[in-house]
Amino acid sequence: MWAMASFMAENIEYPESEKSAGTEGKVFVQFIVESDGTPTTPTIKKSLSAACDKAAMAAIAKMPKWNPAMKDGEAVAVEMVLPVLFKLED
């Protein structure tokens, strides 16, 4: 999870329109990490704004393969919900 959060922090692009509007909050993105580590089928579970949702989905689309979940010694697909934070600097 730490690597995934770090990846998102480095790859998220805060939309300028939302910065100007003072929009802050979280977008919750649900996706599946397949048994080969590929992130698939992202969907917005909780929206903040159309622009922030789009930015979160774009970052998810850039994700590399991850280490898959393991069950009984075998790689399995797992559903994840990732909060993506949009916060203006103080």
C-alpha positions in Angstrom: 0.0 0.0 0.0 2.9 2.4 0.8 4.3 2.0 -2.7 0.9 2.5 -4.3 0.2 5.7 -2.2 3.7 7.0 -3.2 3.0 6.3 -6.8 -0.2 8.2 -6.7 1.4 11.2 -5.0 4.0 11.4 -7.7 1.6 10.8 -10.6 -1.6 12.7 -9.7 -2.1 16.1 -11.5 -4.2 18.5 -9.5 -6.5 20.2 -12.1 -5.8 23.9 -12.3 -9.5 24.7 -12.4 -10.0 22.9 -9.1 -7.0 24.6 -7.5 -8.4 28.0 -8.5 -11.8 27.0 -7.1 -10.3 25.9 -3.8 -11.6 22.3 -4.2 -10.2 19.9 -1.7 -11.2 16.4 -0.7 -10.9 12.8 -1.7 -11.8 10.7 -4.7 -12.3 7.0 -3.9 -11.3 4.8 -6.8 -12.1 1.1 -6.8 -10.1 -1.3 -9.0 -8.9 -4.9 -9.2 -5.3 -6.0 -8.9 -5.3 -9.1 -11.0 -3.4 -12.3 -10.1 -0.6 -11.1 -12.4 -0.5 -7.7 -10.7 -2.2 -5.7 -13.4 -4.6 -3.0 -12.1 -7.9 -3.2 -14.0 -11.5 -2.0 -14.2 -11.1 1.3 -12.3 -14.4 3.0 -11.2 -15.1 6.0 -9.1 -16.8 5.0 -5.8 -17.0 8.5 -4.4 -16.6 11.6 -6.5 -15.2 15.0 -5.6 -15.6 16.8 -9.0 -15.5 15.7 -12.6 -12.0 17.2 -13.1 -10.6 15.5 -9.9 -12.2 12.2 -10.8 -10.6 12.4 -14.3 -7.2 13.2 -12.7 -7.5 10.2 -10.3 -8.5 7.8 -13.2 -5.6 9.1 -15.3 -3.2 8.3 -12.5 -4.7 4.8 -12.0 -4.2 4.2 -15.8 -0.5 4.9 -15.4 0.0 2.3 -12.7 2.5 -0.4 -13.1 2.0 -4.0 -12.2 2.0 -4.6 -8.5 2.8 -7.7 -6.4 -0.5 -9.6 -6.4 -2.3 -10.8 -3.3 -1.5 -14.3 -2.2 -3.8 -17.0 -0.8 -2.6 -20.5 0.1 0.6 -19.8 -1.8 -1.1 -18.7 -5.0 -1.5 -15.3 -6.6 -5.1 -14.1 -6.6 -7.0 -11.1 -7.8 -8.1 -8.6 -5.1 -10.5 -5.6 -5.2 -9.0 -2.4 -3.8 -10.5 1.0 -2.9 -7.9 3.7 -3.0 -8.5 7.2 -1.6 -6.9 9.9 -3.7 -6.4 13.1 -1.7 -6.6 16.5 -3.3 -5.3 19.1 -0.8 -4.1 22.6 -1.5 -0.8 23.6 0.1 -1.1 25.8 3.2 
